[in-house]
Amino acid sequence: MEMRVVNSMNYEEFVSVFGNVVEKCPLIAAAVWTSRPFTSLCALEKNIGDFIDSLPRSGKEGILRCHPDLAGRDLLQGTLSPESLSEQNRAGLTSLTAGQRSQLSELNASYKNRFNFPFVICARMNDRDTIIQQLSSRIRNSPEQELQISIGEVKKICHLRLLDISTQVSQATKL
């Protein structure tokens, strides 16, 4: 991705392109837009990460609450963002057996009851068995540990979504 393209975007274009690199959090894109010009995609990613890190606990928890349950209601109702649908599909979460769906639903509910935000994991870097294993394991973490791990997962998701956007923009500018 040519950074001159990114740096020349007005506020509306920037938020339109980067508004969902952190699930349902266009505010983050709106906030980092003012940090232009970015020297590289890594610099843009660092600005996003720094913004997230600067938030108080309630802000970080808010980011996590914007994420859908894995293989949950939004998937069943067809209301996932295109990015989340693709990520859950790649991890095998769109083709669960009834037993797996029930197990994941119970684990998701227990997790949310314990931490007050949904379980977040970079689905693209895991398969359904690993996701279920991680959910079963991470529910035993302390709230502080889980907040840190979950924000780390948000950053992994953001990284992969930025790479996707970079590829899409690069291809579009070559046409």
VOPA-279215 format. One line per 8 residues: number of its first residue (from 1); their letters; for each residue x, y, z of N, C-alpha, C. Coordinates in Angstrom, 3 decimals, always signed. Atoms other than C-alpha are relative to their C-alpha. Layout:
! VOPA-279215
NUM	A	X,Y,Z,X,Y,Z,X,Y,Z; ...
This chain:
! VOPA-279215
1	MEMRVVNS	+0.841,-1.171,+0.000,+0.000,+0.000,+0.000,+0.886,+1.234,+0.000; -0.756,-1.244,+0.041,+1.338,+3.364,-0.915,-0.557,+0.929,+1.067; +0.444,-0.838,-1.118,+1.212,+5.560,+2.132,-0.457,+1.368,-0.475; +0.493,-1.286,+0.514,+0.704,+8.636,-0.022,-1.503,-0.067,-0.225; +1.445,+0.176,+0.176,-2.760,+7.207,-0.808,-0.701,+0.135,+1.353; +0.583,-0.058,-1.351,-3.511,+6.713,+2.903,+0.063,+1.421,+0.536; -0.199,-1.343,-0.553,-2.103,+10.102,+3.870,-0.812,+1.066,-0.725; +0.807,-0.978,+0.741,-4.144,+11.856,+1.175,-1.497,-0.170,+0.248
9	MNYEEFVS	+1.421,+0.225,-0.279,-7.438,+10.424,+2.438,-0.531,+1.071,+0.938; +0.645,-0.887,-0.956,-9.823,+12.883,+4.007,-0.562,-0.859,+1.133; +0.501,+0.692,-1.191,-11.391,+11.996,+7.353,-1.028,-1.082,-0.360; +1.068,+0.938,+0.340,-14.464,+10.332,+5.807,+0.543,-1.218,-0.731; -0.588,+1.129,+0.732,-12.431,+8.189,+3.395,+0.798,-0.901,+0.938; -0.848,+0.757,-0.922,-9.996,+7.138,+6.120,-0.845,-0.881,+0.921; +0.867,+0.770,-0.894,-12.762,+6.068,+8.505,-0.748,-1.073,-0.782; +0.678,+0.988,+0.834,-14.569,+4.298,+5.666,+0.912,-1.196,-0.273
17	VFGNVVEK	-0.948,+1.070,+0.320,-11.436,+2.292,+4.813,+0.478,-0.735,+1.248; -0.641,+0.593,-1.184,-9.986,+1.702,+8.294,-0.916,-0.111,+1.228; +0.911,-0.064,-1.139,-13.066,+2.012,+10.510,-0.310,-1.317,+0.681; +0.291,+1.289,-0.636,-13.398,-1.720,+11.175,+1.256,-0.851,+0.176; -1.197,+0.800,-0.285,-9.771,-2.759,+11.626,-0.034,-0.474,+1.446; +0.358,+0.442,-1.350,-10.826,-2.909,+15.272,-1.519,-0.106,-0.038; +1.414,+0.330,+0.209,-14.267,-4.534,+15.248,-0.953,+1.056,+0.555; +1.056,-0.957,-0.343,-17.083,-1.961,+15.224,+0.503,+1.188,+0.819
25	CPLIAAAV	-0.588,-1.125,-0.741,-14.751,+0.773,+16.525,+0.553,+1.061,-0.961; -0.502,-1.036,+0.903,-14.567,+3.488,+13.843,+0.599,+1.197,+0.726; -0.571,-1.080,-0.801,-13.746,+5.929,+16.633,+1.524,-0.087,+0.027; -1.458,+0.164,-0.039,-10.234,+4.474,+16.698,+0.613,+0.535,-1.283; -0.504,-0.534,+1.271,-9.706,+5.192,+13.004,-0.127,+1.523,-0.027; +0.207,-1.454,-0.026,-11.152,+8.670,+13.498,+1.047,+0.690,+0.860; -0.991,-0.597,-0.904,-8.752,+9.318,+16.369,+1.400,-0.016,-0.601; -1.379,+0.071,+0.514,-5.579,+8.128,+14.625,+0.167,+0.759,-1.320
33	WTSRPFTS	-0.092,-0.772,+1.240,-6.406,+9.993,+11.402,+0.793,+1.289,+0.215; -0.682,-1.263,-0.274,-5.085,+13.141,+13.065,+1.512,-0.168,+0.144; -1.445,+0.255,-0.129,-1.653,+11.489,+13.412,+0.703,-0.078,-1.345; -0.636,+0.026,+1.313,-1.059,+11.561,+9.650,+1.051,+1.104,-0.098; -0.202,+1.098,+0.941,+1.193,+11.446,+7.806,+0.670,-1.203,+0.664; -0.608,+1.245,-0.459,+2.096,+7.830,+8.434,+1.115,-0.353,-0.970; -1.136,+0.337,+0.852,+5.474,+6.711,+7.149,-0.125,-1.400,-0.601; +0.155,+1.385,+0.467,+4.365,+3.089,+6.718,-1.266,-0.588,+0.603
41	LCALEKNI	+1.126,+0.719,-0.581,+1.608,+0.629,+7.401,+0.302,-0.368,+1.446; -0.408,+0.299,-1.387,+3.567,-0.366,+10.512,-0.204,+1.210,+0.906; +0.191,-1.221,-0.795,+3.441,+3.251,+11.698,-1.489,+0.220,+0.285; +1.449,-0.101,-0.210,-0.329,+3.311,+11.208,-0.434,-1.011,+1.067; +0.338,+1.039,-0.975,-0.633,+0.035,+13.126,+0.481,+0.373,+1.402; -0.532,-0.417,-1.301,+1.570,+1.397,+15.915,-0.870,+1.098,+0.609; +0.883,-1.062,-0.494,-0.643,+4.495,+16.195,-1.301,-0.586,+0.545; +1.223,+0.646,-0.474,-3.708,+2.274,+16.531,+0.276,-0.699,+1.329
49	GDFIDSLP	-0.365,+0.694,-1.240,-1.985,+0.125,+19.154,+0.244,+0.956,+1.149; -0.264,-1.000,-1.048,-0.785,+3.172,+21.077,-1.298,+0.630,+0.504; +1.289,-0.559,-0.402,-4.296,+4.619,+21.052,-0.735,-0.969,+0.927; +0.666,+1.014,-0.828,-5.734,+1.361,+22.419,+0.668,-0.080,+1.370; -0.736,+0.102,-1.267,-2.998,+1.148,+25.062,-0.230,+1.192,+0.914; +0.192,-1.214,-0.806,-3.704,+4.715,+26.191,-1.377,+0.060,+0.660; +1.354,-0.023,-0.554,-7.325,+3.929,+26.996,-0.018,-0.518,+1.436; +0.177,+0.578,-1.331,-8.442,+3.347,+30.556,-0.627,-1.390,-0.136
57	RSGKEGIL	+0.556,+1.356,+0.002,-9.647,-0.121,+31.509,-1.400,-0.030,-0.635; +1.369,-0.010,+0.531,-13.259,+0.820,+30.694,-0.015,+0.129,-1.527; -0.090,-0.141,+1.453,-12.253,+1.857,+27.162,+0.443,-1.293,-0.668; -0.463,+1.283,+0.537,-10.376,-1.389,+26.561,-1.114,-1.041,+0.067; +1.125,+0.931,-0.111,-13.327,-3.378,+27.867,-1.070,+0.344,-1.034; +0.963,-0.418,+1.016,-15.559,-1.341,+25.557,+0.365,-0.529,-1.376; -0.461,+0.561,+1.274,-13.453,-2.372,+22.562,-0.340,-1.486,-0.056; +0.278,+1.438,-0.028,-13.809,-6.011,+23.605,-1.497,-0.276,-0.129
65	RCHPDLAG	+1.454,+0.203,+0.065,-17.579,-5.644,+24.009,-0.562,+0.238,-1.396; +0.440,-0.192,+1.388,-17.815,-4.593,+20.367,+0.180,-1.262,-0.841; -0.231,+1.251,+0.729,-16.685,-8.067,+19.319,-1.177,-0.948,+0.191; +1.104,+0.951,-0.115,-19.333,-10.675,+18.564,+0.458,-1.292,+0.682; -0.303,+1.344,-0.482,-19.536,-14.028,+20.303,+0.406,-0.850,-1.193; -0.406,+0.907,+1.077,-17.729,-16.618,+18.218,-1.092,-1.035,-0.216; +1.073,+0.924,+0.389,-20.312,-18.718,+16.349,-1.275,+0.281,+0.785; +1.140,-0.388,-0.823,-22.962,-16.795,+18.269,-1.170,+0.560,-0.784
73	RDLLQGTL	+1.243,-0.550,+0.537,-26.161,-14.873,+17.645,+0.210,+0.746,-1.317; -0.217,-0.791,+1.226,-24.691,-12.498,+15.033,+0.264,-0.899,-1.200; -0.233,+0.948,+1.093,-23.477,-15.431,+12.940,-1.319,-0.631,-0.429; +1.267,+0.670,+0.300,-26.840,-17.182,+13.182,-1.006,+0.940,-0.654; +0.938,-0.981,+0.561,-28.743,-13.977,+12.333,+0.525,+0.657,-1.279; -0.573,-0.588,+1.208,-26.405,-13.043,+9.472,+0.378,+1.458,+0.161; -0.309,-1.412,-0.243,-25.397,-9.754,+11.119,+1.472,+0.255,+0.325; -1.441,-0.218,-0.211,-21.632,-10.270,+11.434,+0.533,+0.975,-1.031
81	SPESLSEQ	-0.683,-0.823,+0.993,-19.379,-7.733,+9.768,+0.607,-0.948,-1.032; -0.626,+0.876,+1.013,-17.936,-9.079,+6.500,+1.344,-0.561,+0.471; -1.300,+0.457,-0.491,-14.522,-9.278,+8.179,-0.166,-1.129,+1.007; +0.219,+1.038,-1.013,-15.811,-11.272,+11.158,-0.536,-1.285,-0.618; +0.539,+1.183,+0.664,-17.789,-13.610,+8.925,+1.106,-0.779,-0.698; -1.113,+0.647,+0.682,-14.706,-14.329,+6.829,+0.942,-0.671,+0.997; -0.918,+0.541,-1.011,-12.541,-14.851,+9.919,-0.582,-1.230,+0.686; +0.627,+1.153,-0.644,-15.026,-17.169,+11.617,-0.131,-1.165,-0.970
89	NRAGLTSL	+0.079,+1.049,+1.019,-15.484,-19.086,+8.373,+1.350,-0.704,-0.156; -1.344,+0.577,+0.147,-11.710,-19.599,+7.982,+0.365,-0.907,+1.171; -0.303,+0.794,-1.197,-11.558,-20.973,+11.537,-0.922,-1.213,+0.137; +0.911,+1.129,-0.064,-14.346,-23.448,+10.834,-1.180,+0.208,+0.934; +1.079,-0.267,-0.953,-16.840,-21.741,+13.131,-1.369,+0.137,-0.654; +1.284,-0.096,+0.693,-19.529,-21.460,+10.463,-0.553,-1.377,-0.339; +0.444,+1.362,+0.325,-19.779,-25.243,+10.102,+0.124,-0.929,+1.206; -0.051,+0.791,-1.226,-20.042,-26.484,+13.671,-1.133,-1.027,+0.033
97	TAGQRSQL	+1.078,+0.951,-0.272,-22.001,-29.560,+14.643,-0.888,+0.607,+1.085; +0.905,-0.487,-1.043,-24.952,-29.030,+16.967,+0.676,-0.096,+1.370; -0.696,+0.173,-1.271,-22.834,-30.366,+19.839,+1.086,+1.045,+0.214; -1.045,-1.018,-0.104,-19.930,-28.017,+19.102,-0.608,+1.380,+0.228; +0.662,-1.297,-0.151,-22.302,-25.055,+18.777,-0.516,+0.166,+1.432; +0.505,-0.034,-1.367,-23.903,-25.915,+22.124,+1.144,+0.203,+0.995; -1.159,-0.129,-0.884,-20.501,-26.320,+23.803,+0.558,+1.417,-0.049; -0.540,-1.353,+0.154,-19.251,-23.012,+22.398,-0.950,+1.035,+0.610
105	SELNASYK	+0.982,-0.912,-0.574,-22.471,-21.257,+23.413,+0.090,+0.011,+1.527; -0.122,+0.086,-1.462,-22.139,-22.494,+26.999,+1.300,+0.633,+0.485; -1.289,-0.585,-0.380,-18.457,-21.549,+27.165,-0.022,+1.518,-0.156; +0.105,-1.447,+0.214,-19.157,-18.096,+25.682,-0.790,+0.654,+1.131; +0.833,-0.564,-1.058,-21.891,-17.486,+28.271,+0.753,+0.023,+1.332; -0.778,+0.044,-1.249,-19.659,-18.584,+31.173,+1.097,+1.050,-0.005; -1.081,-0.971,+0.134,-16.804,-16.428,+29.899,-0.538,+1.418,+0.200; +0.570,-1.347,-0.114,-19.005,-13.331,+29.509,-0.496,+0.268,+1.417
113	NRFNFPFV	+0.460,-0.153,-1.376,-20.496,-13.904,+32.942,+1.177,+0.313,+0.925; -1.183,-0.206,-0.848,-16.994,-14.011,+34.462,+0.686,+1.338,-0.266; -0.815,-1.172,+0.344,-15.333,-11.131,+32.573,-0.800,+1.227,-0.452; +0.857,-1.099,+0.467,-18.253,-8.973,+31.355,+0.395,+0.543,-1.368; -0.232,-0.275,+1.416,-16.992,-8.976,+27.777,+0.142,-1.347,-0.697; -0.081,+1.276,+0.706,-16.986,-11.637,+25.048,+1.437,-0.483,-0.168; -1.288,+0.620,+0.276,-14.134,-14.035,+24.420,+0.495,+0.492,-1.351; -0.595,-0.493,+1.242,-11.811,-12.542,+21.800,+1.279,-0.775,-0.260
121	ICARMNDR	-1.197,+0.698,+0.453,-9.259,-14.555,+19.880,+0.120,+0.255,-1.492; -0.204,-0.193,+1.434,-7.730,-14.039,+16.457,-0.359,-1.305,-0.706; +0.506,+1.237,+0.604,-9.834,-16.655,+14.672,+0.841,-0.439,-1.193; -0.797,+0.350,+1.182,-7.668,-16.505,+11.543,+1.291,-0.713,+0.353; -1.242,+0.644,-0.411,-4.681,-17.723,+13.537,-0.268,-1.286,+0.780; +0.384,+1.174,-0.762,-6.595,-20.622,+15.110,-1.071,-0.784,-0.747; +1.103,+0.786,+0.541,-8.923,-23.454,+14.184,-1.034,-0.200,+1.100; +1.102,+0.100,-0.972,-12.187,-24.345,+15.903,+0.384,-0.782,+1.244
129	DTIIQQLS	-0.391,+0.784,-1.173,-10.627,-26.980,+18.177,+0.891,+0.814,+0.935; -0.885,-0.841,-0.810,-7.912,-24.577,+19.354,-0.787,+1.120,+0.671; +0.831,-1.071,-0.572,-10.489,-21.831,+19.875,-0.777,-0.523,+1.206; +0.756,+0.580,-1.115,-12.629,-24.099,+22.062,+0.933,-0.316,+1.160; -0.981,+0.308,-1.057,-9.531,-25.238,+23.967,+0.443,+1.275,+0.705; -0.429,-1.271,-0.586,-8.374,-21.637,+24.501,-1.099,+0.626,+0.848; +1.128,-0.532,-0.764,-11.820,-20.544,+25.642,-0.148,-0.761,+1.318; +0.081,+0.823,-1.217,-11.930,-23.436,+28.125,+1.126,+0.324,+0.967
137	SRIRNSPE	-1.177,-0.288,-0.823,-8.453,-22.538,+29.392,+0.001,+1.430,+0.531; -0.113,-1.404,-0.385,-8.606,-18.739,+29.442,-1.053,+0.436,+1.008; +1.040,-0.360,-0.967,-11.779,-18.666,+31.525,+0.523,-0.068,+1.430; -0.601,+0.120,-1.333,-9.524,-19.545,+34.479,+0.969,+1.147,+0.304; -0.906,-1.132,-0.215,-7.390,-16.407,+34.041,-0.619,+1.024,+0.941; +0.498,-1.133,-0.782,-7.648,-13.413,+36.319,-0.573,+1.033,-0.975; +0.539,-1.038,+0.879,-9.646,-10.475,+34.946,+1.093,+0.862,-0.639; -1.078,-0.828,+0.560,-6.430,-8.452,+34.493,+0.758,-0.760,-1.092
145	QELQISIG	-0.681,+0.811,+1.024,-4.672,-11.290,+32.636,-0.846,-0.076,-1.260; +0.865,+0.187,+1.157,-7.663,-11.795,+30.410,-0.184,+1.282,-0.788; +0.077,-1.274,+0.710,-7.984,-8.118,+29.592,+1.237,+0.190,-0.872; -1.244,-0.162,+0.769,-4.324,-8.022,+28.504,+0.063,-0.965,-1.175; -0.033,+0.997,+1.082,-4.585,-11.239,+26.478,-0.988,+0.389,-1.101; +1.042,-0.338,+0.977,-7.810,-10.128,+24.808,+0.378,+1.218,-0.834; -0.454,-1.174,+0.768,-6.398,-6.719,+23.832,+1.118,-0.408,-0.958; -1.021,+0.529,+0.907,-3.395,-8.555,+22.389,-0.616,-0.691,-1.208
153	EVKKICHL	+0.706,+0.668,+1.107,-5.801,-10.633,+20.294,-0.641,+1.032,-0.930; +0.565,-1.085,+0.813,-7.554,-7.443,+19.119,+1.088,+0.563,-0.919; -1.106,-0.543,+0.803,-4.169,-6.171,+17.925,+0.410,-0.965,-1.108; -0.290,+0.986,+1.058,-3.528,-9.424,+16.013,-1.049,+0.092,-1.105; +1.084,-0.131,+0.979,-6.921,-9.099,+14.323,+0.204,+1.276,-0.816; -0.247,-1.282,+0.663,-6.153,-5.452,+13.525,+1.135,-0.126,-1.012; -1.154,+0.180,+0.888,-2.782,-6.400,+12.022,-0.420,-0.707,-1.293; +0.416,+0.757,+1.188,-4.343,-8.957,+9.679,-0.992,+0.787,-0.853
161	RLLDISTQ	+0.957,-0.817,+0.762,-7.162,-6.607,+8.687,+0.714,+1.130,-0.726; -0.791,-1.029,+0.692,-4.645,-3.863,+7.887,+0.712,-0.583,-1.215; -0.648,+0.659,+1.138,-2.742,-6.310,+5.672,-1.006,-0.247,-1.122; +1.043,+0.209,+1.006,-6.001,-7.185,+3.898,-0.319,+1.295,-0.731; +0.313,-1.302,+0.608,-6.797,-3.521,+3.307,+1.145,+0.450,-0.890; -1.171,-0.385,+0.782,-3.266,-2.870,+2.103,+0.010,-0.715,-1.347; +0.044,+0.786,+1.237,-3.592,-5.647,-0.453,-1.110,+0.500,-0.907; +1.133,-0.471,+0.798,-7.015,-4.427,-1.603,+0.284,+1.364,-0.624
169	VSQATKL	-0.285,-1.339,+0.510,-5.888,-0.797,-1.952,+1.097,-0.062,-1.057; -1.092,+0.145,+0.981,-2.683,-1.814,-3.763,-0.535,-0.524,-1.322; +0.569,+0.557,+1.218,-4.667,-3.877,-6.241,-0.887,+1.013,-0.711; +0.900,-0.996,+0.591,-7.227,-1.093,-6.773,+0.765,+1.127,-0.672; -0.767,-1.102,+0.593,-4.551,+1.515,-7.468,+0.770,-0.438,-1.238; -0.685,+0.505,+1.191,-2.974,-0.741,-10.109,-0.926,-0.107,-1.183; +0.971,+0.144,+1.090,-6.192,-0.920,-12.120,-0.068,+1.220,-0.872
